[in-house]
Amino acid sequence: MQTKEIAKICHEANRAYCQILGDSSQLPWGDAPQWQRDSAIKGVEFCLMNPEAPPSANHESWLKQKEEEGWKYGPVKDAETKEHPCFVPYDELPAEQKAKDYLFKAVVAGLAPFVTESYGEPQDEEPKAEDGIAASTIENGTPLTDVFPEGILVGGVDEALLDGEGSEAAAA
């Protein structure tokens, strides 16, 4: 998996989260402006290079990047005027905006073991089965069941529970 692919997943997770909040202004990755896609890629790179950094550091990195690009605070996000309501220190963000940094960081952390490149350069080693990843990669079509033979956990919840199966296990 490449950095750009993780950025796309992060973007789509953020877009889905925004829709839940009633914000349908986020476009799908393929329709999003290049500056927005570049921002997501830089965010993924920051998370990969700083895996122990707290979510607040993600925001501060984003804020610095936006400042360098000429953005400023504005009550409504406007790419033309380069204004953004989240152009404030992390501590001043509302909780629902802070959640975006947690979500972004969680997606990157969950996919980091599958990165097959290091910002354009191949990694020295391929992941090994003893690292919790099958020796063959997901990119080559390996089913997830071969990678995770015991099942897939989604947010700490067994996938079978999300499908309504295994309710007996949930009751235990």
Backbone as ProteinMPNN parsed JSONL, in Angstrom:
{"seq_chain_A": "MQTKEIAKICHEANRAYCQILGDSSQLPWGDAPQWQRDSAIKGVEFCLMNPEAPPSANHESWLKQKEEEGWKYGPVKDAETKEHPCFVPYDELPAEQKAKDYLFKAVVAGLAPFVTESYGEPQDEEPKAEDGIAASTIENGTPLTDVFPEGILVGGVDEALLDGEGSEAAAA", "coords_chain_A": {"N_chain_A": [[0.857, -1.175, 0.0], [0.525, 2.214, -0.766], [1.529, 5.543, 0.23], [-0.168, 7.476, -0.898], [-2.483, 5.984, -1.312], [-3.269, 5.436, 1.309], [-3.768, 8.043, 2.091], [-5.992, 8.579, 0.514], [-7.884, 6.861, 1.665], [-7.977, 7.968, 4.239], [-8.995, 10.493, 3.586], [-11.533, 9.783, 2.587], [-12.643, 8.612, 4.872], [-12.733, 10.847, 6.535], [-14.477, 12.397, 5.029], [-16.835, 10.88, 5.199], [-17.254, 11.054, 7.957], [-17.665, 13.83, 8.182], [-20.067, 14.029, 6.757], [-21.79, 12.763, 8.529], [-21.83, 14.698, 10.469], [-23.333, 16.546, 9.186], [-22.152, 18.0, 7.217], [-21.835, 18.207, 3.955], [-20.011, 19.069, 2.149], [-17.584, 18.027, 1.426], [-15.814, 16.618, -1.198], [-15.657, 13.521, -3.1], [-12.56, 11.654, -3.215], [-11.462, 11.46, -5.893], [-12.629, 13.666, -7.088], [-11.883, 15.738, -5.53], [-10.114, 18.818, -4.966], [-6.696, 19.314, -6.031], [-5.013, 20.508, -4.068], [-6.23, 19.732, -1.724], [-5.985, 16.955, -1.771], [-3.191, 16.789, -1.754], [-2.72, 17.827, 0.775], [-3.795, 15.81, 2.401], [-2.036, 13.722, 1.775], [0.378, 14.771, 2.775], [-0.341, 14.834, 5.437], [-0.547, 12.094, 6.009], [2.115, 11.334, 5.601], [3.296, 12.78, 7.699], [2.15, 11.462, 9.928], [3.188, 8.867, 9.557], [5.907, 9.335, 9.861], [5.984, 10.232, 12.422], [4.897, 8.424, 14.503], [4.322, 8.314, 17.241], [3.348, 10.749, 17.9], [0.888, 12.904, 19.312], [-2.649, 13.355, 18.482], [-3.048, 16.131, 18.455], [-0.639, 17.118, 17.498], [-0.796, 16.404, 14.834], [-2.725, 18.208, 13.949], [-1.401, 20.639, 14.441], [0.726, 20.406, 12.664], [-0.68, 20.388, 10.247], [-1.786, 22.944, 10.433], [0.514, 24.556, 10.318], [1.4, 23.936, 7.736], [-0.764, 24.94, 6.221], [-0.563, 27.638, 6.875], [1.893, 28.29, 5.693], [1.091, 28.079, 3.075], [-0.469, 30.272, 2.782], [-2.993, 30.392, 3.963], [-5.637, 31.446, 6.213], [-7.544, 32.224, 9.201], [-11.061, 31.856, 8.888], [-14.614, 32.132, 9.057], [-15.946, 30.289, 7.486], [-15.013, 27.562, 5.432], [-13.125, 28.358, 2.634], [-11.706, 27.989, -0.319], [-10.951, 29.763, -2.293], [-10.43, 32.255, -1.047], [-8.684, 31.323, 0.746], [-9.42, 30.664, 3.409], [-10.23, 29.204, 6.56], [-12.204, 27.602, 9.015], [-11.0, 25.996, 10.926], [-8.523, 26.952, 11.32], [-7.036, 27.47, 13.756], [-5.426, 27.231, 17.004], [-5.005, 23.88, 18.292], [-6.219, 23.44, 20.82], [-8.345, 25.186, 20.734], [-10.143, 24.145, 19.002], [-13.398, 22.789, 18.309], [-14.797, 19.831, 19.861], [-15.804, 17.982, 17.936], [-14.27, 18.596, 15.74], [-11.702, 18.059, 16.627], [-11.915, 15.347, 16.754], [-11.561, 14.555, 14.128], [-8.782, 14.586, 13.799], [-8.05, 12.478, 15.464], [-9.334, 10.383, 14.137], [-8.039, 10.43, 11.604], [-5.379, 9.865, 12.382], [-5.76, 7.317, 13.489], [-6.567, 5.799, 11.262], [-4.256, 5.936, 9.664], [-2.39, 4.721, 11.404], [-3.496, 2.163, 11.552], [-3.098, 1.23, 8.973], [-0.413, 1.519, 8.492], [1.398, -0.74, 8.83], [1.185, -1.941, 6.355], [2.389, -0.433, 4.438], [4.14, -0.153, 1.482], [6.061, 1.358, 0.4], [8.361, 4.022, 0.86], [7.725, 6.998, 0.779], [8.114, 7.09, -2.001], [10.402, 5.586, -2.229], [11.413, 2.182, -2.228], [10.849, -0.025, 0.555], [13.317, -1.564, 2.683], [12.771, -4.113, 3.632], [10.302, -6.637, 3.161], [7.076, -7.07, 4.69], [6.721, -9.618, 7.193], [5.247, -12.822, 7.984], [5.405, -13.368, 10.724], [5.233, -10.847, 11.761], [2.624, -10.379, 11.96], [1.487, -10.035, 9.565], [0.689, -11.456, 6.513], [3.101, -13.12, 4.454], [2.704, -12.798, 1.708], [1.388, -9.987, 0.007], [-1.456, -7.82, 0.486], [-1.881, -6.286, -1.714], [-1.375, -7.967, -3.889], [-3.647, -9.4, -4.228], [-4.249, -11.174, -2.188], [-6.603, -12.649, -0.092], [-8.204, -11.05, 2.697], [-8.894, -12.835, 4.682], [-6.871, -14.676, 4.592], [-4.826, -13.216, 5.628], [-5.726, -12.429, 8.122], [-6.599, -14.869, 9.76], [-8.211, -15.404, 11.988], [-10.312, -13.701, 11.841], [-11.538, -10.345, 11.283], [-10.973, -7.429, 13.101], [-12.827, -4.562, 13.671], [-12.414, -1.475, 14.74], [-12.152, -2.566, 17.281], [-14.283, -4.249, 17.444], [-15.655, -7.33, 16.612], [-16.012, -8.253, 13.248], [-18.143, -9.966, 12.57], [-20.043, -9.348, 14.476], [-20.871, -6.857, 13.641], [-22.326, -7.523, 11.444], [-24.53, -8.596, 12.543], [-24.304, -11.177, 13.337], [-23.259, -13.611, 15.708], [-24.315, -12.663, 18.111], [-24.623, -13.912, 20.518], [-22.076, -14.077, 21.511], [-21.619, -11.399, 21.962], [-23.325, -10.879, 24.02], [-22.155, -12.168, 26.116]], "CA_chain_A": [[0.0, 0.0, 0.0], [1.321, 3.426, -0.877], [1.105, 6.702, 1.014], [-1.312, 8.101, -1.571], [-3.662, 5.15, -1.075], [-3.683, 5.678, 2.696], [-4.342, 9.389, 2.092], [-7.332, 8.471, -0.063], [-8.734, 6.247, 2.684], [-8.163, 8.988, 5.276], [-9.891, 11.516, 3.024], [-12.887, 9.236, 2.513], [-13.124, 8.461, 6.253], [-13.057, 12.197, 6.973], [-15.67, 12.805, 4.282], [-17.969, 10.171, 5.812], [-17.451, 11.663, 9.275], [-18.259, 15.154, 7.942], [-21.463, 13.83, 6.373], [-22.523, 12.471, 9.763], [-21.981, 15.984, 11.146], [-24.194, 17.403, 8.377], [-21.318, 18.737, 6.259], [-21.717, 17.424, 2.722], [-19.185, 19.854, 1.227], [-16.38, 17.287, 1.053], [-15.954, 15.851, -2.439], [-14.912, 12.257, -3.152], [-11.129, 11.8, -3.508], [-11.211, 11.703, -7.306], [-13.156, 14.98, -7.457], [-11.338, 16.74, -4.61], [-9.048, 19.625, -5.571], [-5.345, 18.789, -5.795], [-4.468, 21.013, -2.81], [-6.81, 18.941, -0.643], [-5.348, 15.636, -1.824], [-1.806, 16.978, -1.303], [-2.772, 18.013, 2.223], [-3.991, 14.485, 3.002], [-0.786, 12.97, 1.61], [1.334, 15.32, 3.748], [-0.788, 14.381, 6.751], [-0.159, 10.688, 6.156], [3.571, 11.312, 5.771], [3.583, 13.232, 9.061], [1.787, 10.386, 10.858], [4.12, 7.748, 9.397], [7.213, 9.732, 10.391], [5.821, 10.584, 13.841], [3.811, 7.557, 14.974], [4.018, 8.53, 18.657], [2.832, 12.109, 18.079], [-0.543, 12.929, 19.634], [-3.482, 13.951, 17.434], [-2.854, 17.587, 18.424], [0.52, 17.385, 16.642], [-1.29, 16.325, 13.45], [-3.378, 19.476, 13.639], [-0.395, 21.704, 14.41], [1.45, 20.227, 11.405], [-1.609, 20.858, 9.209], [-1.894, 24.393, 10.589], [1.765, 25.13, 9.81], [1.361, 23.771, 6.274], [-1.739, 25.893, 5.687], [-0.012, 28.984, 7.04], [2.911, 28.44, 4.649], [0.385, 28.189, 1.796], [-1.209, 31.528, 2.759], [-4.333, 30.293, 4.536], [-5.888, 32.18, 7.446], [-8.836, 31.895, 9.798], [-12.299, 32.401, 8.335], [-15.728, 31.386, 9.655], [-16.373, 29.241, 6.553], [-13.913, 27.135, 4.562], [-13.221, 28.955, 1.309], [-10.414, 27.782, -0.974], [-10.615, 30.956, -3.086], [-9.833, 33.258, -0.164], [-7.802, 30.565, 1.633], [-9.893, 30.816, 4.785], [-10.675, 27.926, 7.122], [-12.613, 27.759, 10.417], [-10.131, 25.206, 11.809], [-7.214, 27.607, 11.353], [-6.877, 27.905, 15.142], [-4.689, 26.214, 17.768], [-5.758, 22.651, 18.566], [-7.029, 23.588, 22.032], [-9.524, 26.006, 20.438], [-11.046, 23.409, 18.114], [-14.504, 22.065, 18.948], [-14.528, 18.395, 19.997], [-16.065, 17.239, 16.697], [-13.155, 18.842, 14.829], [-10.574, 17.313, 17.184], [-12.142, 13.935, 16.418], [-10.993, 14.305, 12.801], [-7.365, 14.266, 13.959], [-7.999, 11.119, 16.014], [-9.732, 9.478, 13.063], [-6.962, 10.413, 10.62], [-4.242, 9.162, 12.979], [-6.121, 5.905, 13.652], [-6.542, 5.165, 9.945], [-2.85, 5.785, 9.263], [-1.767, 3.712, 12.277], [-4.014, 0.85, 11.183], [-2.598, 0.815, 7.66], [1.047, 1.689, 8.427], [2.141, -1.987, 8.595], [1.025, -2.387, 4.982], [3.057, 0.498, 3.529], [5.132, -0.851, 0.658], [7.01, 2.332, -0.114], [8.695, 5.057, 1.82], [7.714, 8.268, 0.072], [8.67, 6.892, -3.322], [11.519, 4.644, -2.186], [10.993, 0.889, -1.691], [11.375, -0.387, 1.863], [14.371, -2.582, 2.64], [12.223, -5.433, 3.923], [8.877, -6.89, 3.014], [6.515, -7.558, 5.943], [6.803, -11.068, 7.385], [4.091, -13.4, 8.66], [5.552, -13.251, 12.172], [4.882, -9.477, 12.118], [1.175, -10.285, 11.948], [1.077, -9.781, 8.192], [1.078, -12.572, 5.656], [4.253, -12.819, 3.61], [2.184, -12.221, 0.468], [0.737, -8.736, 0.368], [-2.843, -7.619, 0.084], [-1.85, -5.711, -3.057], [-1.355, -8.978, -4.947], [-4.914, -10.109, -4.275], [-4.429, -12.094, -1.078], [-7.808, -12.324, 0.677], [-7.957, -10.66, 4.082], [-9.022, -13.998, 5.554], [-5.561, -15.318, 4.656], [-3.968, -12.357, 6.443], [-6.288, -12.446, 9.46], [-7.403, -16.091, 9.767], [-9.148, -15.435, 13.108], [-11.349, -12.704, 11.607], [-11.087, -8.962, 11.246], [-11.535, -6.548, 14.107], [-13.069, -3.207, 13.192], [-12.601, -0.618, 15.906], [-12.254, -3.375, 18.475], [-15.505, -5.034, 17.382], [-15.554, -8.4, 15.63], [-16.806, -7.965, 12.055], [-19.367, -10.758, 12.601], [-21.022, -8.625, 15.287], [-21.402, -5.76, 12.836], [-23.277, -8.116, 10.507], [-25.64, -9.151, 13.29], [-23.996, -12.544, 13.717], [-22.464, -13.739, 16.936], [-24.872, -11.863, 19.192], [-24.423, -14.643, 21.757], [-20.753, -13.666, 22.004], [-21.711, -10.02, 22.423], [-24.043, -10.872, 25.288], [-21.321, -12.788, 27.168]], "C_chain_A": [[0.897, 1.229, 0.0], [0.708, 4.56, -0.06], [-0.144, 7.336, 0.408], [-2.592, 7.301, -1.335], [-4.184, 5.329, 0.351], [-4.335, 7.057, 2.793], [-5.768, 9.368, 1.543], [-8.306, 7.889, 0.961], [-9.009, 7.239, 3.808], [-9.146, 10.055, 4.813], [-11.333, 11.016, 3.033], [-13.474, 9.011, 3.907], [-13.536, 9.828, 6.803], [-14.341, 12.689, 6.3], [-16.921, 12.16, 4.883], [-18.292, 10.767, 7.182], [-18.127, 13.031, 9.124], [-19.731, 15.026, 7.564], [-22.328, 13.53, 7.593], [-22.777, 13.765, 10.542], [-22.88, 16.95, 10.376], [-23.445, 18.243, 7.361], [-21.132, 17.871, 5.022], [-20.854, 18.15, 1.688], [-17.939, 19.111, 0.749], [-16.65, 16.451, -0.203], [-15.229, 14.516, -2.336], [-13.468, 12.524, -3.601], [-10.867, 12.167, -4.966], [-11.684, 13.064, -7.792], [-12.588, 16.1, -6.59], [-10.233, 17.542, -5.308], [-7.667, 19.08, -5.179], [-4.773, 19.255, -4.465], [-4.988, 20.198, -1.63], [-6.196, 17.537, -0.608], [-3.905, 15.721, -1.337], [-1.746, 17.135, 0.216], [-2.941, 16.672, 2.938], [-2.719, 13.65, 2.906], [0.255, 13.457, 2.61], [0.954, 14.9, 5.16], [-0.407, 12.935, 7.017], [1.351, 10.592, 6.375], [3.959, 11.742, 7.178], [3.303, 12.115, 10.058], [2.756, 9.207, 10.767], [5.489, 8.076, 9.987], [7.167, 10.014, 11.891], [4.725, 9.738, 14.473], [3.423, 7.771, 16.438], [3.432, 9.914, 18.92], [1.339, 12.059, 18.41], [-1.343, 13.565, 18.501], [-3.323, 15.48, 17.334], [-1.671, 17.959, 17.534], [0.135, 17.298, 15.163], [-1.907, 17.659, 13.051], [-2.357, 20.602, 13.524], [0.436, 21.615, 13.129], [0.611, 20.737, 10.236], [-1.697, 22.383, 9.226], [-0.656, 25.092, 10.029], [1.794, 25.076, 8.282], [0.427, 24.79, 5.645], [-1.212, 27.325, 5.784], [1.033, 29.267, 5.956], [2.284, 28.623, 3.268], [-0.489, 29.448, 1.716], [-2.62, 31.48, 3.308], [-4.404, 31.104, 5.82], [-7.238, 31.734, 8.002], [-9.964, 32.58, 9.031], [-13.438, 31.563, 8.876], [-16.233, 30.232, 8.792], [-15.179, 28.867, 5.68], [-14.147, 27.666, 3.154], [-11.843, 28.871, 0.658], [-9.985, 29.004, -1.776], [-9.894, 31.998, -2.24], [-8.839, 32.643, 0.817], [-8.137, 30.837, 3.103], [-10.456, 29.483, 5.268], [-11.041, 28.127, 8.592], [-11.764, 26.963, 11.404], [-8.72, 25.778, 11.884], [-7.044, 28.288, 12.714], [-6.012, 26.866, 15.851], [-5.603, 25.047, 18.136], [-6.696, 22.806, 19.76], [-8.3, 24.402, 21.803], [-10.51, 25.313, 19.496], [-12.213, 22.817, 18.905], [-14.197, 20.558, 18.936], [-14.747, 17.641, 18.693], [-14.983, 17.474, 15.653], [-11.896, 18.122, 15.316], [-10.69, 15.833, 16.808], [-11.569, 13.596, 15.049], [-9.52, 13.933, 12.891], [-7.174, 12.868, 14.544], [-8.31, 10.098, 14.93], [-8.612, 9.323, 12.042], [-5.788, 9.589, 11.143], [-4.534, 7.665, 13.119], [-6.084, 5.163, 12.322], [-5.099, 4.934, 9.508], [-2.177, 4.695, 10.1], [-2.224, 2.304, 11.904], [-3.451, 0.329, 9.878], [-1.073, 0.897, 7.537], [1.809, 0.373, 8.209], [2.1, -2.473, 7.145], [1.701, -1.476, 3.968], [4.168, -0.242, 2.798], [6.134, 0.096, 0.029], [7.254, 3.356, 0.976], [8.864, 6.36, 1.07], [8.44, 8.16, -1.252], [9.823, 5.904, -3.369], [11.025, 3.313, -1.626], [11.601, 0.65, -0.311], [12.421, -1.469, 1.698], [13.796, -3.986, 2.804], [10.74, -5.493, 3.635], [8.351, -7.343, 4.378], [6.563, -9.083, 5.989], [5.576, -11.551, 8.146], [4.202, -13.248, 10.169], [5.292, -11.83, 12.664], [3.37, -9.296, 12.168], [0.625, -10.013, 10.559], [1.546, -10.96, 7.362], [2.234, -12.161, 4.77], [3.824, -12.291, 2.25], [1.353, -11.001, 0.832], [-0.693, -8.683, -0.129], [-2.889, -7.088, -1.339], [-1.91, -6.776, -4.151], [-2.606, -9.855, -4.939], [-5.142, -11.102, -3.154], [-5.679, -11.721, -0.295], [-7.453, -11.959, 2.118], [-8.065, -11.84, 5.027], [-7.718, -14.774, 5.631], [-4.613, -14.531, 5.551], [-4.408, -12.401, 7.896], [-7.181, -13.679, 9.607], [-8.421, -16.149, 10.905], [-10.301, -14.45, 12.92], [-10.761, -11.307, 11.693], [-11.753, -8.195, 12.368], [-11.674, -5.165, 13.504], [-13.349, -2.358, 14.417], [-12.784, -1.404, 17.184], [-13.504, -4.245, 18.51], [-15.342, -6.085, 16.295], [-16.501, -8.105, 14.476], [-18.119, -8.74, 12.053], [-20.445, -10.061, 13.427], [-21.652, -7.481, 14.509], [-22.443, -6.258, 11.852], [-24.469, -8.728, 11.207], [-25.444, -10.588, 13.693], [-23.259, -12.519, 15.053], [-23.006, -12.922, 18.093], [-24.74, -12.571, 20.533], [-23.084, -14.248, 22.372], [-20.808, -12.263, 22.556], [-22.389, -9.952, 23.777], [-23.194, -11.4, 26.425], [-20.476, -11.779, 27.888]], "O_chain_A": [[1.912, 1.266, 0.695], [-0.472, 4.532, 0.29], [-1.074, 7.692, 1.132], [-3.666, 7.881, -1.175], [-5.394, 5.369, 0.574], [-5.335, 7.226, 3.491], [-6.646, 10.063, 2.056], [-9.428, 8.377, 1.101], [-10.14, 7.344, 4.281], [-10.026, 10.469, 5.568], [-12.245, 11.739, 3.436], [-14.674, 9.198, 4.107], [-14.569, 9.948, 7.462], [-15.182, 13.322, 6.938], [-17.944, 12.823, 5.055], [-19.459, 10.959, 7.524], [-19.059, 13.346, 9.864], [-20.554, 15.829, 8.004], [-23.467, 13.991, 7.681], [-23.811, 13.912, 11.194], [-23.16, 18.049, 10.854], [-24.035, 19.107, 6.713], [-20.36, 16.912, 5.04], [-20.954, 17.877, 0.492], [-17.309, 19.52, -0.226], [-17.604, 15.674, -0.25], [-14.28, 14.391, -1.562], [-13.199, 13.51, -4.287], [-10.114, 13.103, -5.236], [-11.192, 13.564, -8.803], [-12.79, 17.278, -6.884], [-9.503, 17.004, -6.141], [-7.506, 18.465, -4.125], [-4.105, 18.475, -3.787], [-4.272, 19.994, -0.649], [-5.922, 17.001, 0.466], [-3.439, 14.848, -0.604], [-0.826, 16.633, 0.862], [-2.304, 16.427, 3.962], [-2.363, 12.947, 3.853], [0.942, 12.646, 3.231], [1.827, 14.64, 5.989], [0.008, 12.591, 8.123], [1.807, 9.847, 7.242], [4.847, 11.146, 7.788], [4.123, 11.846, 10.936], [3.107, 8.614, 11.787], [6.154, 7.203, 10.546], [8.205, 10.031, 12.553], [3.721, 10.28, 14.936], [2.305, 7.439, 16.831], [3.056, 10.218, 20.052], [0.608, 11.249, 17.84], [-0.772, 14.245, 17.649], [-3.452, 16.049, 16.25], [-1.694, 19.004, 16.883], [0.676, 18.032, 14.335], [-1.652, 18.176, 11.964], [-2.438, 21.426, 12.613], [0.812, 22.644, 12.568], [1.116, 21.427, 9.35], [-1.685, 23.03, 8.179], [-0.772, 26.108, 9.343], [2.165, 26.047, 7.623], [0.777, 25.431, 4.654], [-1.402, 28.124, 4.867], [1.055, 30.352, 5.374], [2.879, 29.25, 2.391], [-1.167, 29.671, 0.713], [-3.377, 32.435, 3.137], [-3.385, 31.413, 6.437], [-7.972, 30.975, 7.369], [-9.838, 33.722, 8.589], [-13.245, 30.375, 9.135], [-16.87, 29.308, 9.296], [-14.425, 29.735, 5.239], [-15.205, 27.461, 2.559], [-10.924, 29.595, 1.039], [-8.79, 29.259, -1.926], [-8.878, 32.555, -2.657], [-8.226, 33.348, 1.618], [-7.276, 31.185, 3.911], [-11.069, 28.734, 4.507], [-10.285, 28.749, 9.338], [-11.806, 27.233, 12.604], [-7.825, 25.152, 12.451], [-6.926, 29.51, 12.808], [-5.872, 25.744, 15.365], [-6.816, 25.21, 18.273], [-7.84, 22.353, 19.714], [-9.236, 24.317, 22.597], [-11.589, 25.84, 19.226], [-12.036, 22.39, 20.046], [-13.431, 20.08, 18.099], [-13.964, 16.75, 18.364], [-14.792, 16.64, 14.768], [-11.111, 17.63, 14.506], [-9.686, 15.159, 16.574], [-11.134, 12.466, 14.828], [-9.052, 13.067, 12.152], [-6.246, 12.155, 14.164], [-7.635, 9.074, 14.816], [-8.274, 8.204, 11.657], [-5.266, 8.724, 10.44], [-3.651, 6.838, 12.892], [-5.621, 4.024, 12.26], [-4.761, 3.849, 9.033], [-1.473, 3.842, 9.56], [-1.432, 1.362, 11.936], [-3.337, -0.882, 9.69], [-0.507, 0.391, 6.568], [2.789, 0.368, 7.464], [2.898, -3.326, 6.755], [1.603, -1.713, 2.764], [5.024, -0.875, 3.415], [6.963, -0.316, -0.783], [6.447, 3.525, 1.891], [9.979, 6.782, 0.763], [9.267, 9.005, -1.597], [10.184, 5.431, -4.447], [10.285, 3.307, -0.642], [12.726, 1.07, -0.039], [12.423, -2.203, 0.709], [14.279, -4.936, 2.187], [10.013, -4.521, 3.839], [9.1, -7.939, 5.152], [6.459, -9.752, 4.96], [4.943, -10.781, 8.868], [3.192, -13.021, 10.836], [5.144, -11.62, 13.868], [2.885, -8.187, 12.391], [-0.574, -9.785, 10.398], [2.684, -11.408, 7.501], [2.344, -11.0, 4.376], [4.496, -11.428, 1.686], [0.683, -10.993, 1.865], [-1.082, -9.409, -1.044], [-3.815, -7.392, -2.09], [-2.443, -6.517, -5.23], [-2.632, -10.918, -5.559], [-6.147, -11.813, -3.169], [-5.806, -10.573, 0.131], [-6.507, -12.505, 2.685], [-7.405, -11.86, 6.066], [-7.47, -15.462, 6.622], [-3.707, -15.1, 6.16], [-3.574, -12.409, 8.802], [-8.405, -13.549, 9.58], [-9.407, -16.878, 10.798], [-11.185, -14.378, 13.774], [-9.623, -11.121, 12.124], [-12.964, -8.299, 12.564], [-10.736, -4.654, 12.892], [-14.391, -2.499, 15.057], [-13.497, -0.961, 18.085], [-13.758, -4.914, 19.512], [-14.936, -5.765, 15.178], [-17.658, -7.747, 14.695], [-19.127, -8.219, 11.575], [-21.63, -10.169, 13.114], [-22.829, -7.17, 14.695], [-23.342, -5.512, 11.463], [-25.333, -9.318, 10.559], [-26.321, -11.176, 14.327], [-22.705, -11.494, 15.451], [-22.243, -12.523, 18.973], [-24.742, -11.92, 21.577], [-22.964, -14.102, 23.588], [-20.115, -11.957, 23.526], [-22.079, -9.083, 24.591], [-23.478, -11.113, 27.588], [-19.724, -12.138, 28.795]]}, "name": "protein", "num_of_chains": 1, "seq": "MQTKEIAKICHEANRAYCQILGDSSQLPWGDAPQWQRDSAIKGVEFCLMNPEAPPSANHESWLKQKEEEGWKYGPVKDAETKEHPCFVPYDELPAEQKAKDYLFKAVVAGLAPFVTESYGEPQDEEPKAEDGIAASTIENGTPLTDVFPEGILVGGVDEALLDGEGSEAAAA"}
